Amino acid sequence: MVDRVLAAPGSRAPLWAAALGTAVLLGALAGAIGHLYAAQALATPRLPELHGEVTWTPGSRVAPSSAVHDRPTIVAFLGRGCPPCRVLLRRIVRRLPEAERPVVVIAAPSSAAAYGVAPGHRLVVLVDRSGHERTGYTFPLAPAFVEGDLRTLAAER
């Protein structure tokens, strides 16, 4: 009986069914296009280039005069009270290939105040080969992040 009602001449049911089918098809098409657009946008997330607690754009901050030019430099504000900090820095540097190893400069801890670091806190600043500060860490720090950032700085020309 239902078949006869839908197929009856002069009935508006086939037009209504066609309109509903078209709307469903257009909705599915719009959803598929939206999904493809969103998937493409999410497929290439932009991660930070450097991973320190603070980063600076290239050329924006001139490093202290103790930094070496033409090689990445670690400027460490450690003082004498942190032998484990020095051991950790040595391990990080030794894990890098010879060509990527930075120069390590131990600076007076009192000069770390210029970075807004409270007295007694240890600070490491990575400097690029042009002599500009690029990223900074306070202790405790993640050795893998420091190592990765040093590799990034060594690869920059």
C-alpha positions in Angstrom: 0.0 0.0 0.0 2.9 2.4 0.7 4.3 1.7 -2.7 1.1 2.8 -4.3 1.0 6.1 -2.3 4.6 7.0 -3.3 4.0 6.0 -6.9 0.6 7.5 -7.3 0.3 10.0 -10.1 0.1 13.6 -9.0 1.8 12.8 -5.7 4.4 15.3 -4.5 6.3 12.5 -2.6 8.8 11.8 -5.5 9.7 15.5 -5.7 10.1 15.7 -1.9 12.3 12.6 -1.9 14.4 13.9 -4.7 14.9 17.2 -2.8 15.9 15.4 0.3 18.3 13.1 -1.6 19.9 16.1 -3.2 20.3 17.9 0.1 21.9 14.8 1.7 24.2 14.4 -1.2 25.2 18.1 -1.1 25.7 17.9 2.7 27.9 14.8 2.3 30.0 16.5 -0.4 30.4 19.6 1.7 31.5 17.5 4.7 34.0 15.6 2.6 35.5 18.8 1.2 35.7 20.3 4.8 37.3 17.1 6.1 40.0 17.2 3.3 40.7 20.9 4.0 41.0 20.3 7.7 43.2 17.2 7.3 45.5 19.1 5.0 45.8 22.0 7.4 46.6 19.6 10.3 49.0 17.5 8.3 51.8 20.1 8.5 51.8 21.6 12.0 54.3 24.3 12.5 56.5 23.4 15.5 58.8 25.9 17.2 62.3 26.0 15.7 64.0 26.2 19.1 62.7 24.7 22.4 64.1 26.8 25.2 62.0 28.5 27.8 62.6 31.7 26.0 63.5 32.2 22.3 64.5 35.2 20.3 64.3 35.8 16.6 67.6 35.7 14.6 69.5 39.0 14.9 67.3 40.5 17.6 69.6 40.2 20.7 73.4 40.6 20.5 75.1 38.0 22.8 77.5 39.0 25.5 81.0 39.8 24.4 82.2 36.4 25.7 80.3 34.6 22.9 82.4 33.3 20.0 81.5 34.2 16.5 81.4 31.7 13.6 80.4 28.8 15.9 77.4 28.3 18.1 78.2 29.1 21.7 76.7 28.0 25.0 76.9 30.8 27.6 76.3 29.2 30.9 75.7 31.2 34.1 76.4 28.5 36.6 78.7 29.8 39.3 80.8 27.3 41.4 77.9 25.7 43.2 76.6 23.4 40.5 79.0 20.6 39.5 76.1 18.5 38.2 75.2 21.3 35.8 78.7 21.3 34.4 78.7 17.5 34.0 75.3 17.7 32.2 76.6 20.4 29.8 79.7 18.3 29.0 77.5 15.2 28.3 75.3 17.3 25.9 78.4 18.7 24.1 80.0 15.2 23.8 76.9 13.7 22.2 77.2 16.1 19.3 79.4 15.3 16.3 82.7 17.2 16.3 81.6 19.6 13.6 78.4 20.6 15.6 80.0 21.1 19.0 79.6 24.6 20.4 82.1 26.6 22.3 81.1 26.6 26.1 81.7 29.8 28.0 81.1 29.9 31.8 79.9 33.4 32.7 79.6 35.0 36.1 76.3 34.1 37.7 75.7 37.7 38.7 75.3 38.7 35.1 72.3 36.3 34.7 70.2 39.0 36.4 70.1 40.8 33.1 67.9 37.9 31.9 65.5 38.3 34.8 66.8 35.2 36.5 66.9 35.3 40.3 70.3 35.0 42.0 71.2 31.4 42.6 69.4 30.1 39.5 71.4 28.6 36.7 70.9 29.7 33.2 72.1 28.5 29.8 71.8 30.7 26.7 72.5 29.4 23.2 74.1 31.8 20.8 74.1 31.4 17.0 77.2 31.7 14.8 76.5 35.3 14.1 76.8 36.2 17.7 73.1 36.6 18.6 71.2 35.0 21.4 68.6 32.5 20.2 67.2 30.5 23.1 67.6 30.1 26.9 67.1 27.5 29.5 67.1 27.4 33.3 68.1 24.3 35.2 66.9 21.6 35.4 66.8 21.4 31.6 65.9 18.7 29.1 69.2 17.6 27.5 67.5 16.4 24.3 66.0 19.9 23.7 69.4 21.6 24.2 71.1 19.1 22.0 68.4 19.5 19.3 68.7 23.2 19.4 72.4 23.1 19.1 72.1 20.9 16.0 69.6 23.5 14.6 72.0 26.3 15.3 75.0 24.4 13.8 73.0 23.8 10.6 72.1 27.5 10.1 74.3 29.5 7.8 
